Amino acid sequence: MSEPDIASHRPVLVFDSGIGGLTVLREARVLIPERRFVYVADDAGFPYGGWSEDALRDHVVALFGTLLQDHDPALCVVACNTAFTVAGAALRAAYPDRVFVGTVPAIKPAAERTRSCLVSVLATPGTVQRDYTRRLIRSFASRCKVQLVGSTRLAQMAEAYIRGQTVADEAIRAEIAAAFVEDGGARTDIVVLGCTHYPFLANVFRRLAPWPVDWLDPAEAIARHARSLLPWAEHALHPASADSAFFTSGAPDFATRRLMNSFGLAVGDETFTAGRADPRG
C-alpha cells in the first residue's frame, strides 16, 4: 500500500455568512465522506444585505486570506449566493492556486423544468439586485417570466427557526407571497431558493404556499460539483467528530453551539484578524 497522499488529508472548507451553509455541508458530507470539513460562519458580518458591493468584495477576499492560511483547504465551497456573486471572480483572481465552488441561483435548472414558464427566485435583496443574477436569466431563462423576490427578513427567520425559536407563519407568508404569480391562467410552478438559509424553512414554505410548487434547493448540485473536483482520497477517511466550525465573531451563543454540535461540528476558538471592519455604518 502506498503512503497516504498528504494532500488527501486537506479539508473541504464551507463558508457562509451565517448557518445557512449547513444545508450544503449536509449534502457534501454524503458525497465526500472521506474528507474532513471545516465550516466557517461570518456571523460578525451577517447579514450581507446591508453591505455595499465593493466593501463586501474586499471583506470576503481579505477574510479568505486568513482562512486559506489557517486551514489550507483542498477546496472551498462559498455557500452563499450573495458572497459568491459579488466576490467569486475576485477570490479566484486573488488566490489562483485555490479551487472555489460557488453558489448561484439555480435559474438554469428551473428554466429547464418549468411547465408554466413562470419561475420565481426567492433570495436576499443583494442577490436579486446583482447583474450576475440578471445575466443568468438572460442566458438560461429568456423564454420564462422570472419573478425576482428579495426578502430582507427570511435569512434571519431561517436562522431563528433552525435554532428552535418560534417564527410566526404570517411573517413567513408575507415574505414569500410575491413569489406566487398568476398570469393568463398559468401559475408559478417553481420557486428557486436563492439563499442557502432558506431550505431550513422548506417544509414551512410548502405548508404556507397558496398552491403547490417545486422548491428548488441547489445544495445537492453544489455538493456534486465539489465532488467532481476532488479526487477520491481513500486514505482520508475520518470520524464526523473531526469536523469543526468557526465563527468570525468568536462568540457564538449557546443555541448556535448546540446546533453545530448536532451537526457533528466542534466549535473552534480561532481568532480572526482579517475582514473584521464592518463598513455598513
PEHUSUL-V508179 format. One record per residue. PHI is phi in degrees with one decimal (* if undefined). NEAR is the number of other C-alpha atoms within 10 Angstrom. Layout:
<<PHI:NEAR> <PHI:NEAR>>
//
This chain:
<<*:3> <-73.5:5> <-65.0:6> <-58.6:12> <-72.5:12> <-56.0:10> <-61.8:12> <-69.0:19> <-94.1:19> <-73.2:18> <-79.3:21> <-98.9:25> <-100.3:25> <-113.1:25> <-118.7:28> <-150.9:25> <-69.8:26> <-145.1:25> <-102.6:27> <-61.0:24> <-65.4:25> <-62.2:24> <-65.3:19> <-77.0:27> <-55.9:26> <-56.5:14> <-72.9:16> <-64.7:25> <-62.6:17> <-66.0:12> <-86.1:16> <-128.1:22> <-71.4:18> <-85.8:20> <-102.2:27> <-84.9:23> <-119.4:25> <-119.8:24> <-105.5:26> <-122.9:24> <-110.2:23> <-85.6:22> <-68.6:19> <-67.1:18> <-101.0:23> <-73.6:19> <-86.4:17> <-79.6:21> <-59.5:20> <-88.4:15> <-82.3:18> <-73.2:13> <-61.1:18> <-64.4:10> <-65.3:15> <-67.2:23> <-59.9:22> <-63.1:15> <-60.0:21> <-67.2:22> <-63.2:22> <-65.2:17> <-63.1:18> <-66.9:18> <-57.3:15> <-69.5:15> <-64.2:19> <-66.6:16> <-68.4:9> <-75.0:11> <-115.0:13> <43.1:16> <-71.7:22> <-73.1:19> <-159.6:20> <-116.9:23> <-103.2:26> <-90.3:26> <-89.1:32> <-148.5:26> <-58.2:25> <-63.0:33> <-60.7:26> <-76.9:24> <-64.5:23> <-85.2:23> <-114.4:22> <-56.1:21> <-64.1:13> <-67.0:16> <-63.2:21> <-67.7:14> <-72.4:12> <-74.8:14> <-131.1:14> <-66.7:10> <-89.3:8> <-108.9:15> <-105.8:17> <-117.9:22> <-109.6:18> <-99.2:21> <-123.3:25> <-130.9:24> <-55.8:28> <-80.4:21> <-74.6:26> <-60.8:13> <-62.2:14> <-64.6:26> <-65.4:22> <-74.0:12> <-96.1:13> <-65.9:17> <-103.3:15> <-85.0:17> <65.4:21> <-112.8:24> <-121.9:29> <-117.9:26> <-114.9:26> <-96.7:27> <-148.1:27> <-85.6:25> <-56.9:18> <-62.0:22> <-66.8:30> <-62.4:22> <-81.7:15> <-71.4:14> <-61.0:12> <-55.2:16> <-64.8:23> <-69.2:17> <-66.6:11> <-61.2:16> <-65.1:20> <-62.8:12> <-77.6:12> <-122.5:16> <-133.5:20> <-66.6:12> <-83.9:12> <-103.7:19> <-96.1:17> <-106.9:22> <-95.8:18> <-95.8:23> <-121.0:23> <-100.4:22> <-94.5:20> <-87.6:16> <-122.1:14> <-63.8:21> <-61.4:24> <-65.3:15> <-62.6:21> <-63.9:23> <-62.1:19> <-64.4:15> <-63.1:15> <-70.6:17> <-84.6:17> <94.6:11> <-83.1:12> <-83.1:10> <-122.5:12> <-66.7:10> <-55.3:12> <-63.2:9> <-66.6:12> <-69.6:18> <-58.1:16> <-64.3:11> <-75.5:16> <-96.8:20> <-56.2:13> <-69.2:15> <-78.0:22> <-106.0:20> <-120.9:16> <-115.9:10> <-147.0:10> <59.0:5> <89.8:6> <-94.8:12> <-130.3:18> <-52.8:24> <-119.5:22> <-137.7:25> <-118.5:27> <-81.0:23> <-85.2:25> <-91.7:30> <-146.9:26> <-68.0:29> <-70.1:28> <-65.6:24> <-58.3:23> <-61.2:19> <-102.3:17> <-57.0:16> <-66.7:10> <-67.7:13> <-56.2:19> <-61.5:14> <-69.8:12> <-94.6:17> <-63.8:14> <-69.5:12> <-154.3:11> <-67.7:14> <-139.6:17> <-85.6:16> <-97.3:21> <-89.4:20> <-99.3:21> <-82.8:23> <-58.0:22> <-64.2:17> <-64.1:15> <-62.6:21> <-64.2:21> <-62.7:15> <-64.0:14> <-61.6:21> <-57.8:17> <-66.9:11> <-94.6:13> <-113.4:15> <-67.4:9> <-65.4:14> <-109.3:18> <-64.7:13> <-88.7:15> <-103.9:19> <-59.7:14> <-148.4:14> <-74.4:12> <-60.3:17> <-65.5:13> <-75.3:13> <-76.0:20> <-136.7:20> <-132.8:23> <-132.9:24> <-124.2:22> <-68.4:24> <-72.8:17> <74.6:16> <-143.6:14> <-65.3:18> <-76.8:8> <-61.1:10> <-61.6:14> <-69.3:17> <-60.2:18> <-64.0:16> <-62.9:15> <-60.4:21> <-62.3:16> <-67.4:10> <-90.7:17> <75.1:16> <-111.2:21> <-86.0:20> <-81.1:21> <-86.8:15> <-112.7:14> <-59.2:13> <-100.2:12> <-99.6:16> <-109.5:11> <-106.1:16> <71.2:21> <-80.9:15> <-65.0:11> <-110.7:13> <-85.5:12> <-77.3:12> <90.3:5>>
//
